[in-house]
């Protein structure tokens, strides 16, 4: 089961909130992300990843890291999240 929580926050607060969230996530099967038109910040437990729009290598690196936290590949369609927030929900 996947639970999705969406919130809007001031863009200037994202870095500090992302770091704080990384300390609260459970060690397996949990992550969150922040998206703007040009970048995606993916937050894993004690780890942050940056994915730039249309940068396949960055998206793949982020997926590799996500697998260490047992995130299923279908939930890590990072390159598609610029257009569709949760492409795995289709």
CORLINZI-V330073 format. One record per residue. RES is the residue in one letter. SS is DSSP state (H for helix, E for strand, L for the rest). PHI is phi in whole degrees, 0 to 359 (* if undefined). Layout:
res: {RES | RES}
ss: {SS | SS}
phi: {PHI | PHI}
This chain:
res: {X | X | X | X | X | X | X | X | X | X | X | X | X | X | X | X | X | X | X | X | X | X | X | X | X | X | X | X | X | X | X | X | X | X | X | X | X | X | X | X | X | X | X | X | X | X | X | X | X | X | X | X | X | X | X | X | X | X | X | X | X | X | X | X | X | X | X | X | X | X | X | X | X | X | X | X | X | X | X | X | X | X | X | X | X | X | X | X | X | X}
ss: {L | L | L | L | L | L | L | L | L | L | H | H | H | H | H | H | H | H | H | H | H | H | H | H | L | L | L | L | L | L | L | E | E | E | E | L | L | L | E | E | E | E | E | E | L | L | E | E | E | E | E | E | L | L | L | H | H | H | H | H | H | H | H | H | H | H | H | H | L | L | L | L | H | H | H | L | L | H | H | H | L | L | L | L | L | L | H | H | H | L}
phi: {* | 240 | 248 | 245 | 236 | 246 | 222 | 251 | 224 | 296 | 303 | 295 | 272 | 304 | 304 | 290 | 292 | 299 | 298 | 298 | 300 | 298 | 275 | 259 | 294 | 296 | 289 | 223 | 69 | 231 | 202 | 217 | 213 | 236 | 232 | 229 | 301 | 241 | 211 | 236 | 256 | 255 | 247 | 250 | 302 | 58 | 204 | 241 | 232 | 246 | 237 | 275 | 307 | 64 | 256 | 297 | 298 | 294 | 296 | 294 | 299 | 296 | 295 | 300 | 295 | 302 | 297 | 295 | 257 | 62 | 278 | 296 | 304 | 297 | 269 | 243 | 272 | 302 | 295 | 269 | 288 | 286 | 257 | 230 | 303 | 229 | 297 | 287 | 277 | 291}
